[in-house]
Amino acid sequence: MPTSTITASGSTSFIIKKKELGVSTFSSTSFNIIPKKRCSKKVVSVMTPTQSQRPPSTTGSVKTALTMTEKILARASERSALVPGENVWVNVDVLMTHDVCGPGTIGIFKKEFGENAKVWDREKIVIIPDHYIFTSDERANRNVDILRDFCGEQDIKYFYDIKDLGDFRANPDYKGVCHVALAQEGHCRPGEVLLGTDSHTCNAGAFGQFASGIGNTDAGFVMGAGKLLLKVPPTLRFVMDGEMPSYLLAKDLILQIIGEISVAGATYKSMEFVGSTVESLSKLSYIFAYMSTTVFHAKMEERMTLCNMVVEAGGKNGVVPADSNDYISTLRFLSEYRFDVSKLEPLVAKPHSPDNRALARECKDVKIDRVYIGSCTGGKTEDFFAVAKLFQASGKKVKVPTFIVPATQKVWMDIYSIPVPGSGGKTCSQIFEEAGCDTPASPSCGACLGGPRDTYARMNEPQASHIMSMNCLFSVCVSTTNRNFPGRMGHKEGQIYLASPYTAAASALTGFVTDPREFLQ
Amino acid sequence: MATTSASVFNPALALNNYSKEQLHVAFTSNLRMSTSCFTKFQLKHFSSSLIPSQSTRIPICAATSPTSPSETTATTFHGLCYVLGNNIDTDQIIPAEYLTLVPSKPDEYRKLGSFALIGLPSTYETRFIESGEVQSKYSIVIGGENFGCGSSREHAPVALGAAGVKAVVAESYARIFFRNSVATGEVYPLESEGRLCDECSTGDVVTVELAKSLLINHTTGKEYKLKPIGDAGPVIDAGGIFAYARKTGMIPSAAPS
């Protein structure tokens, strides 16, 4: 569990069972940040503490209010205070890499630290093959072999291996998409620093930690040294208030934000999500419920969706404070954006940029030829529940090929085992089958980023053969993934509309980009 | 930086029509170009050839390559430019299907270079790398805003460097691409003060003078201010963060074996 505990110094009381120590909580008032030795990894339960409202000045322990990101980086750099723009050496709690960047990272580690060098901490490196798994591409297969050899040689504790590509279920260690696997396997812990060789590492900010993507060379450095020089980012605050309408999902919120600030609007900056809407998704207890692995917690997954796409606005990290912050108004934010969520409508990002925002209903004449539900952004259990809920509400069949790619093995099992509320006990898989979707595929990153030619559901042709008669110039996909740059899902001329799982499901039923309110109201 | 000398390319010698261009460009700019393009060029080699004592180690070329302290710093790049627009994401620089290539393996490093910018849509009519070639004739890439956004793949600056690109000049960069460029030392990510992608055309002959933070377009005869590269410059000069850290004594001068 966490490598540090963060305890309140004020009079706020906590209920933490000593035996289960290893997790404590953020208080609403003040922090003393005390690095401690590792505690044993075990599932714990913690009550959200009752909080008395106290301004920081009364405790004497906080001189300058820090943002969530600053607090975490202060702890990790063993400093009591820091300001945005400072470069600090940060101790890394977890380094994650996968089959695409792992071999290059390992190559750099070996060259720079020596062929016989040992990694800085065999328990803090998490290696998750997930990108190019179910492919006959020999180099892709070799890259997983490189990871396996390295993990064996270094005795890496957390390596989620796959050997039998014919049936993923024959590989109990195999998880799937790294960002979702990190969360499900308990590697995302509040207050910690997680770096990963993948831009969507920012996903883990949902758990109240600093999480950011880095390149192979930086990762090679961390692998040997356990630390990295990082610049403290200034924080942009996004206040989302109002009741979330039933037809919206977190994907709509983040598409709204990216559309507002552009794909470069948060470059080098931290994005902090607060407000009553987010708070309804943000109780510390959710984090631990999620990490207790048997519990599926929808609200955590929505927070992950929000933080996942921070990088699509150029952000360095995204964070949802682990609990509401009473003195938030005194914090230094670069700028603040406010949204009344109750007034938002379902959105899409049109080709070829995630900030090319439009209302789903404005695109109702856009004919599509496929729908893709998957990836770290849109392939979590909650995402498939949303799709199933809409299919169930409509009672209709899909009109275009609809691809289901669960992010992880656990998500796959959820699809096949958890009854969808209000469906009379049917599982997602049953509802998908009735609606005429493709059989859920093996969990991996899949066609979100194209990948090798034989990747399931990849957009290989400029236009799908079955729609040539429909006068479509190009293949058009509505996707719950995160990017729609040219060629992202395979063919350069492919048109990708990024959308929420509701909007993707509604579009599958009509064959056009469709506002989900047509089926949910 | 690219690690092969083959990428040192002087279009003044290779272009038949260059003498025609000379008639139209300012004499001073031309003079500046011709005096600088040979004298300050830094030749780099695969790291394996520089460290014979470590012959058992797999040579890694996309990792930072140590350079000897006596080498002069590259301060001027001269060549043809390739002009791109806004938000060139790393999928366009190196599409995901080529990410099975591991940059730290020399032969795969070269292959990565041969696929640089292959993901550009067909609206870019001029190919960055001619079919059958493994390197580009364009050694300077000019872009708009938010260059290198999207995926964190280090393969992106590596592919550009391996293709022979010395410097990218853009209005602004995505964070991870900028950092990866510096960490690997593959290319200089330079920021322009204005929007040079509207001022320059693919195939223009340009010179970048790092010390003066200047880009000279010899084809149009215009000069443009660049933002200073700052502390990142010496890191890229050295060949990346590891090489820089060794050169400056931050870490031991040779990797322990």
Interface residues (C-beta under 8 A of the other chain):
Chain A: V100 C101 P103 G104 I106 G107 I108 K110 K111 E112 F113 G114 E115 N116 A117 H131 Y132 D137 R139 A140 R142 N143 I146 T197 D198 S199 T201 G213 I214 G215 N216 T217 D218 G220 F221 V263 A264 T267 Y268 V311 G314 K316 H352 S353 L449 G450 G451 P452 R453 R483 F485 P486 G487 R488 K492 E493
Chain B: S47 T56 R57 I58 I60 A62 A63 T64 N87 D89 D91 Q92 P95 A96 E97 L99 T100 L101 V102 P103 S104 K105 G119 L120 P121 S122 E145 N146 C149 G150 S151 S152 R153 E154 H155 S172 Y173 A174 R175 I176 R179 N180 A183 T184 G240 I241 F242 A255 P256 S257
